[in-house]
């Protein structure tokens, strides 16, 4: 029996405010066995890559615009290394696919590599004070904006959550309709609406999305 010891190499792009910083971050990541930095392309953002590392002094309007362009072009998770970050900017950064924030003063080589690998694996890294602020912002958004409109932070309505919860318990369309006092056609419309709006492939994918969102 053979054991596969191949190490998956994460491909990353690096963006920095000056050539010196770009070279330092790129050279370090390229020196590891787990990360490869993509060469700078002729155009600002080209794939395929797994993660973007974005170094900035602070989250200015220009930096936010660059993050939005990056999200639109590649859609990959972003490791942000700012010299300073305002708590008010955190939610906007998260909307731009930022999943890890490393204050520049604490961004050692080991932490940068760890953040890149964590982001590529679907995880996130936030200092505790920023995580607490993010959770408070999400709670305020749910309480003041989404709940009055019958919505949830997951993008699902209470009816959609109810259908998906029963679906996850193994009930078929007829049983869900009976439980929720709906017609079978209405249940099918709910499922179709969820999968189409959130670009989900099928019913199991919709249930998996609801589970990952923590609503069922």
Backbone as a printed PyTorch tensor [residue, N CA C, xyz], in Angstrom:
tensor([[[  0.8590,  -1.2010,   0.0000],
         [  0.0000,   0.0000,   0.0000],
         [  0.8890,   1.2430,   0.0000]],

        [[  0.5420,   2.2110,  -0.8280],
         [  1.3200,   3.4410,  -0.9070],
         [  0.5540,   4.5790,  -0.2570]],

        [[  1.2820,   5.5160,   0.2640],
         [  0.6750,   6.6910,   0.9030],
         [  0.9960,   7.9300,   0.0790]],

        [[ -0.0480,   8.6930,  -0.2390],
         [  0.1430,   9.9100,  -1.0200],
         [  0.6110,  11.0240,  -0.0930]],

        [[  1.8450,  11.4490,  -0.2560],
         [  2.3980,  12.5040,   0.6070],
         [  2.5160,  13.8320,  -0.1340]],

        [[  1.8160,  13.9380,  -1.2780],
         [  1.8850,  15.1580,  -2.0650],
         [  1.2970,  16.3310,  -1.2840]],

        [[  2.0150,  17.4110,  -1.2240],
         [  1.5380,  18.6120,  -0.5410],
         [  0.8380,  19.5060,  -1.5510]],

        [[ -0.3940,  19.8830,  -1.2420],
         [ -1.1160,  20.7760,  -2.1370],
         [ -0.5130,  22.1590,  -2.0550]],

        [[ -0.1840,  22.7140,  -3.2020],
         [  0.3940,  24.0580,  -3.2610],
         [ -0.7020,  25.0610,  -3.5730]],

        [[ -0.8630,  26.0390,  -2.7060],
         [ -1.8620,  27.0900,  -2.8890],
         [ -1.2680,  28.1710,  -3.7790]],

        [[ -2.0250,  28.5590,  -4.7940],
         [ -1.5630,  29.6210,  -5.6860],
         [ -2.1600,  30.9530,  -5.2370]],

        [[ -1.2970,  31.9460,  -5.0800],
         [ -1.7390,  33.2390,  -4.5550],
         [ -1.2610,  34.3720,  -5.4410]],

        [[ -1.9800,  35.4780,  -5.3770],
         [ -1.4860,  36.7260,  -5.9540],
         [ -1.2440,  37.6920,  -4.8010]],

        [[ -0.2940,  38.5630,  -4.9900],
         [  0.0500,  39.5460,  -3.9570],
         [ -0.1270,  40.9420,  -4.5350]],

        [[ -0.7780,  41.8050,  -3.7590],
         [ -0.8980,  43.2070,  -4.1240],
         [ -0.4070,  44.0370,  -2.9440]],

        [[  0.4620,  44.9970,  -3.2030],
         [  1.0730,  45.7850,  -2.1330],
         [  1.2120,  47.2350,  -2.5910]],

        [[  1.3220,  48.1760,  -1.6460],
         [  1.3810,  49.5910,  -2.0120],
         [  2.7230,  50.0410,  -2.5660]],

        [[  3.7610,  49.1900,  -2.4330],
         [  5.0840,  49.5810,  -2.9280],
         [  5.8660,  48.3340,  -3.3230]],

        [[  6.8430,  48.4800,  -4.2290],
         [  7.6060,  47.3270,  -4.7200],
         [  8.3530,  46.5680,  -3.6170]],

        [[  8.8660,  47.2840,  -2.6150],
         [  9.6270,  46.6340,  -1.5580],
         [  8.7460,  45.6550,  -0.7710]],

        [[  7.5520,  46.1170,  -0.4030],
         [  6.6340,  45.2560,   0.3390],
         [  6.1940,  44.0830,  -0.5210]],

        [[  5.8900,  44.3600,  -1.7880],
         [  5.4830,  43.2850,  -2.7000],
         [  6.5670,  42.2120,  -2.7750]],

        [[  7.8020,  42.6340,  -2.9480],
         [  8.9040,  41.6770,  -3.0720],
         [  9.0960,  40.8770,  -1.7940]],

        [[  9.0240,  41.5400,  -0.6410],
         [  9.2280,  40.8550,   0.6390],
         [  8.1690,  39.7850,   0.8680]],

        [[  6.8970,  40.1300,   0.6470],
         [  5.8100,  39.1660,   0.8750],
         [  5.8740,  38.0410,  -0.1520]],

        [[  6.0910,  38.3980,  -1.4120],
         [  6.1330,  37.3910,  -2.4760],
         [  7.2950,  36.4220,  -2.2810]],

        [[  8.4720,  36.9540,  -1.9820],
         [  9.6470,  36.0960,  -1.8030],
         [  9.4600,  35.1340,  -0.6370]],

        [[  8.8630,  35.6350,   0.4430],
         [  8.6520,  34.7360,   1.5780],
         [  7.6960,  33.6100,   1.2040]],

        [[  6.5510,  33.9420,   0.6130],
         [  5.5740,  32.9030,   0.2830],
         [  6.1500,  31.9130,  -0.7230]],

        [[  6.9210,  32.4120,  -1.6860],
         [  7.5350,  31.5080,  -2.6640],
         [  8.5880,  30.5970,  -2.0310]],

        [[  9.1160,  31.0000,  -0.8900],
         [ 10.1350,  30.1830,  -0.2360],
         [  9.5310,  29.0290,   0.5530]],

        [[  8.2040,  29.0190,   0.7090],
         [  7.5470,  27.9380,   1.4440],
         [  7.2490,  26.7790,   0.5000]],

        [[  6.9220,  25.6470,   1.0850],
         [  6.5740,  24.4720,   0.2760],
         [  5.0860,  24.4030,  -0.0160]],

        [[  4.3170,  25.3640,   0.5270],
         [  2.8580,  25.2620,   0.4370],
         [  2.2040,  26.3580,  -0.3970]],

        [[  2.9410,  27.4260,  -0.7130],
         [  2.3550,  28.5580,  -1.4250],
         [  3.2310,  28.9430,  -2.6140]],

        [[  2.5760,  29.2350,  -3.7320],
         [  3.2690,  29.7420,  -4.9140],
         [  2.6210,  31.0580,  -5.3280]],

        [[  3.4260,  32.0880,  -5.4980],
         [  2.8960,  33.3940,  -5.8980],
         [  2.8700,  33.4690,  -7.4210]],

        [[  1.6960,  33.7890,  -7.9520],
         [  1.5590,  33.9200,  -9.4000],
         [  2.3160,  35.1500,  -9.8760]],

        [[  2.9360,  35.0380, -11.0290],
         [  3.6480,  36.1820, -11.6020],
         [  2.6700,  37.3020, -11.9010]],

        [[  3.1600,  38.5220, -11.8090],
         [  2.2880,  39.6720, -12.0970],
         [  1.8670,  39.6420, -13.5510]],

        [[  0.5510,  39.5960, -13.8170],
         [  0.0820,  39.5390, -15.2030],
         [  0.0540,  40.9230, -15.8430]],

        [[ -0.1100,  40.9780, -17.1750],
         [ -0.2140,  42.2750, -17.8420],
         [ -1.4150,  43.0730, -17.3520]],

        [[ -2.5110,  42.3470, -17.0740],
         [ -3.7000,  43.0020, -16.5440],
         [ -3.7440,  42.8190, -15.0370]],

        [[ -4.4530,  43.7290, -14.3270],
         [ -4.3910,  43.7130, -12.8620],
         [ -4.7740,  42.3890, -12.2180]],

        [[ -5.8660,  41.7480, -12.6640],
         [ -6.3440,  40.5560, -11.9880],
         [ -6.6350,  39.4610, -13.0010]],

        [[ -5.8720,  38.3850, -12.9350],
         [ -6.0930,  37.2350, -13.7830],
         [ -5.9180,  35.9680, -12.9570]],

        [[ -6.6910,  34.9320, -13.3040],
         [ -6.6020,  33.6580, -12.6030],
         [ -5.9480,  32.6250, -13.4810]],

        [[ -6.0110,  31.3570, -13.0400],
         [ -6.6750,  30.9510, -11.7980],
         [ -5.7270,  31.0440, -10.5960]],

        [[ -6.2630,  31.5340,  -9.4870],
         [ -5.5300,  31.5570,  -8.2250],
         [ -6.4860,  31.1390,  -7.1160]],

        [[ -5.9300,  30.8030,  -5.9510],
         [ -6.7350,  30.3460,  -4.8190],
         [ -6.9890,  31.4350,  -3.7930]],

        [[ -6.0200,  32.3260,  -3.6120],
         [ -6.0910,  33.3460,  -2.5600],
         [ -5.4080,  34.6180,  -3.0540]],

        [[ -5.8940,  35.7520,  -2.5760],
         [ -5.2170,  37.0240,  -2.8250],
         [ -4.7080,  37.5800,  -1.5080]],

        [[ -3.4670,  38.0540,  -1.5090],
         [ -2.8920,  38.7230,  -0.3380],
         [ -2.8150,  40.2070,  -0.6710]],

        [[ -3.4800,  41.0260,   0.1200],
         [ -3.6200,  42.4490,  -0.1850],
         [ -3.0430,  43.2520,   0.9760]],

        [[ -1.9400,  43.9420,   0.7230],
         [ -1.2960,  44.7780,   1.7460],
         [ -1.6860,  46.2380,   1.5010]],

        [[ -2.0930,  46.9250,   2.5500],
         [ -2.5080,  48.3250,   2.4100],
         [ -2.2090,  49.0830,   3.6930]],

        [[ -2.0260,  50.3810,   3.5630],
         [ -1.8380,  51.2040,   4.7560],
         [ -3.1290,  51.2750,   5.5540]],

        [[ -4.2130,  51.6250,   4.8560],
         [ -5.5230,  51.6940,   5.4910],
         [ -6.5810,  51.4860,   4.4130]],

        [[ -7.8250,  51.2980,   4.8220],
         [ -8.8920,  51.0180,   3.8650],
         [ -9.4630,  52.3190,   3.3070]],

        [[ -8.7410,  52.8940,   2.3670],
         [ -9.2030,  54.1130,   1.7030],
         [-10.2400,  53.7520,   0.6450]],

        [[-10.8330,  54.7720,   0.0630],
         [-11.7920,  54.5530,  -1.0230],
         [-11.1240,  53.8010,  -2.1690]],

        [[ -9.8780,  54.1580,  -2.4710],
         [ -9.1610,  53.4930,  -3.5650],
         [ -8.9160,  52.0240,  -3.2620]],

        [[ -8.5580,  51.7220,  -2.0120],
         [ -8.3250,  50.3290,  -1.6290],
         [ -9.6190,  49.5220,  -1.7010]],

        [[-10.7050,  50.0960,  -1.2150],
         [-11.9910,  49.4040,  -1.2830],
         [-12.3910,  49.1370,  -2.7290]],

        [[-12.1580,  50.1130,  -3.6060],
         [-12.4780,  49.9270,  -5.0290],
         [-11.6450,  48.7960,  -5.6240]],

        [[-10.3580,  48.7410,  -5.2300],
         [ -9.4850,  47.6720,  -5.7250],
         [ -9.9570,  46.3120,  -5.2240]],

        [[-10.4100,  46.2380,  -3.9750],
         [-10.9210,  44.9790,  -3.4430],
         [-12.1870,  44.5400,  -4.1690]],

        [[-13.0430,  45.4910,  -4.5010],
         [-14.2660,  45.1470,  -5.2420],
         [-13.9360,  44.6480,  -6.6460]],

        [[-12.9580,  45.2700,  -7.3010],
         [-12.5470,  44.8100,  -8.6250],
         [-11.9540,  43.4120,  -8.5500]],

        [[-11.1910,  43.1730,  -7.4940],
         [-10.6010,  41.8550,  -7.2880],
         [-11.6850,  40.7980,  -7.0940]],

        [[-12.6870,  41.1310,  -6.3000],
         [-13.7920,  40.1970,  -6.0750],
         [-14.5220,  39.8970,  -7.3770]],

        [[-14.7790,  40.9380,  -8.1480],
         [-15.5070,  40.7570,  -9.4100],
         [-14.6900,  39.9320, -10.4060]],

        [[-13.3840,  40.1480, -10.4480],
         [-12.5420,  39.4820, -11.4400],
         [-12.2320,  38.0400, -11.0720]],

        [[-11.9540,  37.7740,  -9.7820],
         [-11.4780,  36.4440,  -9.3920],
         [-12.3890,  35.7200,  -8.3990]],

        [[-13.0450,  36.4760,  -7.5310],
         [-13.9370,  35.8540,  -6.5580],
         [-13.2460,  34.9850,  -5.5300]],

        [[-11.9630,  35.2290,  -5.2880],
         [-11.2090,  34.3890,  -4.3510],
         [-11.1750,  35.0300,  -2.9630]],

        [[-10.9330,  34.2280,  -1.9060],
         [-10.7980,  34.8160,  -0.5650],
         [ -9.5690,  35.7110,  -0.4910]],

        [[ -9.6630,  36.7300,   0.3540],
         [ -8.5920,  37.7320,   0.4570],
         [ -8.0220,  37.7500,   1.8710]],

        [[ -6.6940,  37.7470,   1.9470],
         [ -5.9840,  37.9880,   3.2050],
         [ -5.5560,  39.4540,   3.1810]],

        [[ -6.1050,  40.2400,   4.0730],
         [ -5.8240,  41.6730,   4.1240],
         [ -4.7970,  41.9560,   5.2150]],

        [[ -3.7320,  42.6960,   4.8440],
         [ -2.6880,  43.0710,   5.8000],
         [ -2.6330,  44.5980,   5.8500]],

        [[ -3.4180,  45.2260,   6.7300],
         [ -3.4340,  46.6860,   6.8150],
         [ -2.5400,  47.2050,   7.9500]],

        [[ -2.0100,  48.4010,   7.7590],
         [ -1.2960,  49.0420,   8.8590],
         [ -2.2790,  49.4380,   9.9510]],

        [[ -3.4740,  49.8330,   9.5410],
         [ -4.5360,  50.1320,  10.5030],
         [ -5.8670,  49.8740,   9.8250]],

        [[ -6.8710,  49.5180,  10.6390],
         [ -8.2030,  49.2800,  10.0940],
         [ -9.2320,  49.8280,  11.0610]],

        [[-10.1420,  50.6040,  10.5180],
         [-11.2420,  51.1640,  11.3000],
         [-12.3200,  50.1010,  11.4310]],

        [[-12.8600,  49.9560,  12.6190],
         [-13.9100,  48.9580,  12.8140],
         [-15.0990,  49.1920,  11.8890]],

        [[-15.3510,  50.4580,  11.5640],
         [-16.4800,  50.7750,  10.6890],
         [-16.2680,  50.2300,   9.2830]],

        [[-15.0060,  49.9920,   8.9010],
         [-14.7080,  49.4910,   7.5590],
         [-14.7340,  47.9700,   7.4840]],

        [[-14.8190,  47.3070,   8.6210],
         [-14.6710,  45.8580,   8.6480],
         [-15.7640,  45.1500,   7.8530]],

        [[-17.0070,  45.5670,   8.0320],
         [-18.1110,  44.8860,   7.3520],
         [-17.9820,  45.0360,   5.8450]],

        [[-17.5870,  46.2230,   5.3880],
         [-17.3840,  46.4350,   3.9560],
         [-16.2700,  45.5420,   3.4390]],

        [[-15.2140,  45.3910,   4.2260],
         [-14.1150,  44.5240,   3.8180],
         [-14.5930,  43.0850,   3.6620]],

        [[-15.4020,  42.6160,   4.5930],
         [-15.9250,  41.2510,   4.5220],
         [-16.7750,  41.0750,   3.2720]],

        [[-17.5410,  42.0890,   2.9070],
         [-18.3420,  42.0260,   1.6790],
         [-17.4610,  41.9130,   0.4370]],

        [[-16.2100,  42.3320,   0.5540],
         [-15.2660,  42.2550,  -0.5750],
         [-14.4330,  40.9730,  -0.5320]],

        [[-14.9340,  39.9410,   0.1530],
         [-14.2800,  38.6230,   0.2170],
         [-13.0700,  38.5790,   1.1450]],

        [[-12.8880,  39.5880,   1.9910],
         [-11.8060,  39.5260,   2.9750],
         [-12.2000,  38.5110,   4.0530]],

        [[-11.4020,  37.4460,   4.2010],
         [-11.6890,  36.4120,   5.1910],
         [-10.6340,  36.3840,   6.2930]],

        [[ -9.5410,  37.0940,   6.0870],
         [ -8.4850,  37.1280,   7.0970],
         [ -7.9180,  38.5400,   7.1780]],

        [[ -7.7540,  39.0410,   8.3940],
         [ -7.1650,  40.3560,   8.6220],
         [ -5.9700,  40.1860,   9.5590]],

        [[ -4.8030,  40.5510,   9.0660],
         [ -3.5770,  40.5070,   9.8740],
         [ -3.0430,  41.9300,  10.0000]],

        [[ -3.1370,  42.5460,  11.1630],
         [ -2.5220,  43.8610,  11.3270],
         [ -1.0510,  43.7830,  10.9330]],

        [[ -0.5920,  44.7760,  10.1980],
         [  0.7540,  44.7020,   9.6250],
         [  1.8330,  44.5290,  10.7020]],

        [[  1.6300,  45.1210,  11.8570],
         [  2.6230,  45.0240,  12.9250],
         [  2.7610,  43.5920,  13.4450]],

        [[  1.7060,  42.7890,  13.2470],
         [  1.7340,  41.4100,  13.7530],
         [  1.8720,  40.3870,  12.6300]],

        [[  2.0800,  40.8610,  11.4070],
         [  2.0990,  39.9610,  10.2460],
         [  3.4810,  39.3550,  10.0510]],

        [[  3.8000,  38.3780,  10.8630],
         [  5.0620,  37.6640,  10.7000],
         [  4.9660,  36.7280,   9.4970]],

        [[  6.1030,  36.2300,   9.0440],
         [  6.1060,  35.2960,   7.9140],
         [  5.2260,  34.0860,   8.1900]],

        [[  5.3320,  33.5450,   9.3890],
         [  4.5570,  32.3530,   9.7310],
         [  3.0630,  32.6460,   9.7270]],

        [[  2.6730,  33.8120,  10.2420],
         [  1.2480,  34.1480,  10.2990],
         [  0.6860,  34.4120,   8.9100]],

        [[  1.4590,  35.0260,   8.0440],
         [  0.9810,  35.2570,   6.6760],
         [  0.7450,  33.9260,   5.9820]],

        [[  1.7090,  33.0230,   6.0800],
         [  1.5510,  31.7130,   5.4490],
         [  0.3390,  30.9760,   6.0190]],

        [[  0.1920,  31.0020,   7.3330],
         [ -0.9440,  30.3360,   7.9720],
         [ -2.2720,  30.9240,   7.5070]],

        [[ -2.3410,  32.2630,   7.4030],
         [ -3.5680,  32.9180,   6.9670],
         [ -3.9090,  32.5420,   5.5270]],

        [[ -2.9020,  32.4730,   4.6520],
         [ -3.1330,  32.0940,   3.2610],
         [ -3.6760,  30.6770,   3.1770]],

        [[ -3.0820,  29.7500,   3.9070],
         [ -3.5350,  28.3580,   3.8780],
         [ -4.9340,  28.2250,   4.4790]],

        [[ -5.1970,  28.9690,   5.5440],
         [ -6.5290,  28.9300,   6.1590],
         [ -7.5790,  29.4680,   5.2050]],

        [[ -7.2750,  30.5850,   4.5350],
         [ -8.2160,  31.1670,   3.5710],
         [ -8.4830,  30.2100,   2.4170]],

        [[ -7.4350,  29.5660,   1.9180],
         [ -7.5930,  28.6330,   0.8020],
         [ -8.4490,  27.4350,   1.1880]],

        [[ -8.4260,  27.0680,   2.4800],
         [ -9.1980,  25.9270,   2.9690],
         [-10.6300,  26.3070,   3.3370]],

        [[-10.9890,  27.5850,   3.1420],
         [-12.3470,  28.0220,   3.4310],
         [-12.5450,  28.5970,   4.8160]],

        [[-11.4510,  28.8260,   5.5590],
         [-11.5570,  29.3750,   6.9020],
         [-11.3050,  30.8660,   6.9380]],

        [[-11.1830,  31.3970,   8.1430],
         [-10.9610,  32.8260,   8.3060],
         [-10.0770,  33.1080,   9.5070]],

        [[ -9.4800,  34.2730,   9.5190],
         [ -8.6080,  34.6910,  10.6190],
         [ -8.9180,  36.1530,  10.9270]],

        [[ -9.3860,  36.4100,  12.1450],
         [ -9.6450,  37.7860,  12.5800],
         [ -9.1570,  37.9610,  14.0060]],

        [[ -8.5060,  39.0950,  14.3180],
         [ -8.1840,  39.3870,  15.7160],
         [ -9.4730,  39.4120,  16.5310]],

        [[ -9.4030,  39.0120,  17.7810],
         [-10.6100,  38.8600,  18.6070],
         [-11.4380,  40.1400,  18.6680]],

        [[-10.7750,  41.3000,  18.7440],
         [-11.5400,  42.5510,  18.8530],
         [-12.3180,  42.8230,  17.5750]],

        [[-11.7360,  42.4660,  16.4140],
         [-12.4420,  42.6580,  15.1530],
         [-13.5540,  41.6340,  14.9760]],

        [[-13.3250,  40.4110,  15.4420],
         [-14.3700,  39.3990,  15.3550],
         [-15.5770,  39.8070,  16.1670]],

        [[-15.3400,  40.3170,  17.3640],
         [-16.4490,  40.7760,  18.1930],
         [-17.2180,  41.9020,  17.5300]],

        [[-16.5040,  42.8440,  16.9100],
         [-17.1670,  43.9530,  16.2300],
         [-17.9790,  43.4460,  15.0360]],

        [[-17.4290,  42.4940,  14.2820],
         [-18.1450,  41.9440,  13.1340],
         [-19.4360,  41.2650,  13.5720]],

        [[-19.3700,  40.4870,  14.6390],
         [-20.5710,  39.8110,  15.1340],
         [-21.6230,  40.8220,  15.5890]],

        [[-21.1730,  41.8990,  16.2180],
         [-22.1310,  42.9280,  16.6380],
         [-22.7790,  43.5980,  15.4280]],

        [[-21.9970,  43.8420,  14.3770],
         [-22.5640,  44.4590,  13.1800],
         [-23.5840,  43.5360,  12.5120]],

        [[-23.2700,  42.2470,  12.4680],
         [-24.2080,  41.2940,  11.8710],
         [-25.4910,  41.2420,  12.6920]],

        [[-25.3600,  41.2510,  14.0190],
         [-26.5420,  41.2100,  14.8750],
         [-27.4020,  42.4540,  14.6690]],

        [[-26.7480,  43.6260,  14.5430],
         [-27.5030,  44.8640,  14.3090],
         [-28.2080,  44.8300,  12.9630]],

        [[-27.5250,  44.3230,  11.9420],
         [-28.1370,  44.2340,  10.6190],
         [-29.3540,  43.3130,  10.6500]],

        [[-29.2260,  42.1740,  11.3370],
         [-30.3450,  41.2430,  11.4350],
         [-31.5270,  41.8780,  12.1590]],

        [[-31.2320,  42.5670,  13.2840],
         [-32.2870,  43.1320,  14.1230],
         [-32.9570,  44.3420,  13.4910]],

        [[-32.1610,  45.2270,  12.8790],
         [-32.7040,  46.5160,  12.4340],
         [-33.1090,  46.5410,  10.9680]],

        [[-32.5180,  45.6600,  10.1530],
         [-32.7810,  45.7370,   8.7100],
         [-33.4690,  44.4860,   8.1750]],

        [[-32.8860,  43.3200,   8.4570],
         [-33.4000,  42.1070,   7.8460],
         [-34.6800,  41.5970,   8.5000]],

        [[-34.6790,  41.4970,   9.8350],
         [-35.8480,  40.9450,  10.5200],
         [-37.1270,  41.7200,  10.2400]],

        [[-37.1040,  43.0730,  10.2570],
         [-38.3410,  43.7960,   9.9240],
         [-38.8590,  43.5090,   8.5220]],

        [[-37.9690,  43.0400,   7.6330],
         [-38.3810,  42.7170,   6.2650],
         [-38.6140,  41.2210,   6.0720]],

        [[-38.5800,  40.4610,   7.1640],
         [-38.8030,  39.0240,   7.0630],
         [-37.6420,  38.2800,   6.4360]],

        [[-36.4290,  38.7920,   6.5860],
         [-35.2540,  38.1620,   5.9800],
         [-34.2740,  37.7260,   7.0620]],

        [[-33.3060,  36.9270,   6.6410],
         [-32.2440,  36.4520,   7.5360],
         [-30.9130,  36.7800,   6.9020]],

        [[-29.8620,  36.8610,   7.7000],
         [-28.5360,  37.1910,   7.1790],
         [-28.0600,  36.1770,   6.1540]],

        [[-28.5990,  34.9740,   6.1880],
         [-28.2300,  33.9460,   5.2150],
         [-28.8060,  34.2260,   3.8400]],

        [[-29.7500,  35.1950,   3.7490],
         [-30.4290,  35.4410,   2.4840],
         [-31.6970,  34.6250,   2.3370]],

        [[-32.0880,  33.9030,   3.3890],
         [-33.2670,  33.0450,   3.3580],
         [-34.4020,  33.6680,   4.1660]],

        [[-35.6290,  33.4980,   3.6910],
         [-36.7950,  33.9540,   4.4340],
         [-37.1930,  32.8860,   5.4510]],

        [[-38.0120,  33.2430,   6.4560],
         [-38.4640,  32.2380,   7.4250],
         [-39.1550,  31.0460,   6.7650]],

        [[-39.9500,  31.2840,   5.7310],
         [-40.6210,  30.1640,   5.0520],
         [-39.5950,  29.2530,   4.3840]],

        [[-38.6030,  29.8510,   3.7380],
         [-37.5650,  29.0530,   3.0820],
         [-36.7860,  28.2320,   4.1020]],

        [[-36.4820,  28.8480,   5.2410],
         [-35.7640,  28.1290,   6.2930],
         [-36.6030,  26.9540,   6.7900]],

        [[-37.9110,  27.1740,   6.9500],
         [-38.7890,  26.1010,   7.3980],
         [-38.8240,  24.9320,   6.4320]],

        [[-38.9060,  25.2270,   5.1400],
         [-38.9300,  24.1670,   4.1320],
         [-37.6130,  23.4000,   4.1400]],

        [[-36.5110,  24.1110,   4.1940],
         [-35.2020,  23.4610,   4.1780],
         [-34.9710,  22.6360,   5.4410]],

        [[-35.4660,  23.1080,   6.5720],
         [-35.3170,  22.3490,   7.8140],
         [-36.0440,  21.0100,   7.7130]],

        [[-37.2750,  21.0360,   7.2080],
         [-38.0310,  19.7900,   7.0620],
         [-37.4000,  18.8910,   5.9960]],

        [[-36.8710,  19.5050,   4.9590],
         [-36.1970,  18.7330,   3.9220],
         [-34.9820,  18.0090,   4.4940]],

        [[-34.2520,  18.7030,   5.3770],
         [-33.0640,  18.0960,   5.9800],
         [-33.4270,  16.9260,   6.8770]],

        [[-34.6910,  16.8840,   7.3490],
         [-35.1550,  15.7890,   8.1980],
         [-35.6720,  14.6120,   7.3810]],

        [[-35.6110,  14.7400,   6.0390],
         [-35.9890,  13.6230,   5.1720],
         [-37.4170,  13.6330,   4.6880]],

        [[-38.1670,  14.7140,   4.9580],
         [-39.5580,  14.7630,   4.5120],
         [-39.6170,  15.0390,   3.0150]],

        [[-40.5980,  14.4410,   2.3320],
         [-40.7700,  14.7150,   0.9110],
         [-41.6830,  15.9200,   0.7350]],

        [[-41.9420,  16.2790,  -0.5190],
         [-42.7080,  17.5000,  -0.8110],
         [-44.0910,  17.4710,  -0.1890]],

        [[-44.7700,  16.3380,  -0.2960],
         [-46.1280,  16.2410,   0.2440],
         [-46.1280,  16.3910,   1.7640]],

        [[-45.1450,  15.7760,   2.4210],
         [-45.0810,  15.8540,   3.8790],
         [-44.7330,  17.2630,   4.3410]],

        [[-43.8430,  17.9300,   3.6090],
         [-43.5060,  19.3190,   3.9480],
         [-44.7240,  20.2110,   3.7890]],

        [[-45.4680,  20.0070,   2.7050],
         [-46.6690,  20.8060,   2.4620],
         [-47.6730,  20.6390,   3.5970]],

        [[-47.8340,  19.3950,   4.0820],
         [-48.7780,  19.1400,   5.1690],
         [-48.3070,  19.8020,   6.4600]],

        [[-47.0120,  19.6710,   6.7510],
         [-46.4620,  20.2400,   7.9800],
         [-46.5850,  21.7610,   8.0030]],

        [[-46.3970,  22.4200,   6.8410],
         [-46.3680,  23.8780,   6.7980],
         [-47.6780,  24.4930,   6.3030]],

        [[-48.6820,  23.6260,   6.1270],
         [-49.9970,  24.1020,   5.6550],
         [-49.8660,  24.8410,   4.3290]],

        [[-49.1020,  24.2660,   3.4070],
         [-48.9170,  24.8160,   2.0720],
         [-49.3530,  23.7890,   1.0440]],

        [[-49.5280,  24.2370,  -0.1820],
         [-49.7450,  23.2880,  -1.2650],
         [-48.3970,  22.7220,  -1.7070]],

        [[-48.4300,  21.5530,  -2.3530],
         [-47.1800,  20.9840,  -2.8600],
         [-46.5510,  21.9110,  -3.8930]],

        [[-47.4000,  22.5810,  -4.6820],
         [-46.8770,  23.5210,  -5.6760],
         [-46.1450,  24.6720,  -4.9890]],

        [[-46.6760,  25.1500,  -3.8650],
         [-46.0280,  26.2480,  -3.1400],
         [-44.6700,  25.8010,  -2.6020]],

        [[-44.5720,  24.5840,  -2.1000],
         [-43.2960,  24.0660,  -1.6050],
         [-42.2800,  23.9990,  -2.7370]],

        [[-42.7120,  23.5140,  -3.8950],
         [-41.8070,  23.4230,  -5.0460],
         [-41.3400,  24.8100,  -5.4770]],

        [[-42.2580,  25.8010,  -5.3840],
         [-41.8720,  27.1800,  -5.7440],
         [-40.8250,  27.7090,  -4.7740]],

        [[-40.9870,  27.3980,  -3.4910],
         [-40.0140,  27.8450,  -2.5010],
         [-38.6400,  27.2560,  -2.8050]],

        [[-38.5950,  25.9600,  -3.0620],
         [-37.3190,  25.2990,  -3.3430],
         [-36.6970,  25.8490,  -4.6200]],

        [[-37.5230,  26.0270,  -5.6560],
         [-37.0150,  26.5660,  -6.9150],
         [-36.4760,  27.9730,  -6.7170]],

        [[-37.2060,  28.7910,  -5.9270],
         [-36.7660,  30.1600,  -5.6850],
         [-35.4330,  30.2230,  -4.9620]],

        [[-35.2410,  29.3530,  -3.9570],
         [-33.9780,  29.3260,  -3.2040],
         [-32.8210,  28.9270,  -4.1110]],

        [[-33.0010,  27.8200,  -4.8400],
         [-31.9030,  27.3170,  -5.6620],
         [-31.5400,  28.2890,  -6.7760]],

        [[-32.5410,  28.9430,  -7.3390],
         [-32.2580,  29.8810,  -8.4310],
         [-31.6220,  31.1520,  -7.9100]],

        [[-32.1530,  31.7140,  -6.8330],
         [-31.6450,  32.9880,  -6.3130],
         [-30.2260,  32.8700,  -5.7780]],

        [[-29.9270,  31.7440,  -5.1490],
         [-28.6130,  31.5760,  -4.5260],
         [-27.6700,  30.7400,  -5.3750]],

        [[-28.0940,  30.4370,  -6.6010],
         [-27.2470,  29.6980,  -7.5510],
         [-26.8240,  28.3470,  -6.9750]],

        [[-27.7880,  27.6180,  -6.4260],
         [-27.5470,  26.2950,  -5.8550],
         [-27.9780,  25.2320,  -6.8630]],

        [[-27.3010,  24.1070,  -6.8460],
         [-27.5130,  23.1090,  -7.9010],
         [-28.8070,  22.3330,  -7.7440]],

        [[-29.1510,  21.9460,  -6.5070],
         [-30.2970,  21.0600,  -6.2990],
         [-30.7250,  21.1310,  -4.8310]],

        [[-31.6470,  20.2690,  -4.4460],
         [-32.1520,  20.2800,  -3.0730],
         [-31.0670,  19.9590,  -2.0420]],

        [[-30.2540,  18.9160,  -2.2300],
         [-29.1850,  18.6610,  -1.2590],
         [-28.2270,  19.8400,  -1.1100]],

        [[-27.9350,  20.5190,  -2.2250],
         [-27.0560,  21.6870,  -2.1660],
         [-27.7100,  22.8040,  -1.3600]],

        [[-29.0240,  22.9720,  -1.4980],
         [-29.7440,  23.9980,  -0.7450],
         [-29.7300,  23.6820,   0.7520]],

        [[-29.9260,  22.4070,   1.0890],
         [-29.8790,  22.0030,   2.5010],
         [-28.4760,  22.2310,   3.0640]],

        [[-27.4460,  21.8850,   2.2830],
         [-26.0650,  22.0900,   2.7250],
         [-25.7900,  23.5680,   2.9590]],

        [[-26.3160,  24.4250,   2.0840],
         [-26.1400,  25.8850,   2.2540],
         [-26.7650,  26.3510,   3.5500]],

        [[-27.9720,  25.8740,   3.8350],
         [-28.6600,  26.2740,   5.0710],
         [-27.9100,  25.7810,   6.2990]],

        [[-27.3260,  24.5800,   6.2130],
         [-26.5450,  24.0560,   7.3330],
         [-25.3070,  24.8940,   7.5630]],

        [[-24.5950,  25.2260,   6.4720],
         [-23.3850,  26.0430,   6.6030],
         [-23.6980,  27.4350,   7.1340]],

        [[-24.8840,  27.9490,   6.7840],
         [-25.2790,  29.2830,   7.2530],
         [-25.7400,  29.2670,   8.6980]],

        [[-25.9290,  28.0780,   9.2580],
         [-26.3230,  27.9620,  10.6610],
         [-27.7830,  28.2440,  10.9330]],

        [[-28.6360,  28.1480,   9.8980],
         [-30.0560,  28.4630,  10.1030],
         [-30.8740,  27.2150,  10.3480]],

        [[-30.3020,  26.0190,  10.1190],
         [-31.0110,  24.7790,  10.4500],
         [-30.0350,  23.8520,  11.1680]]])
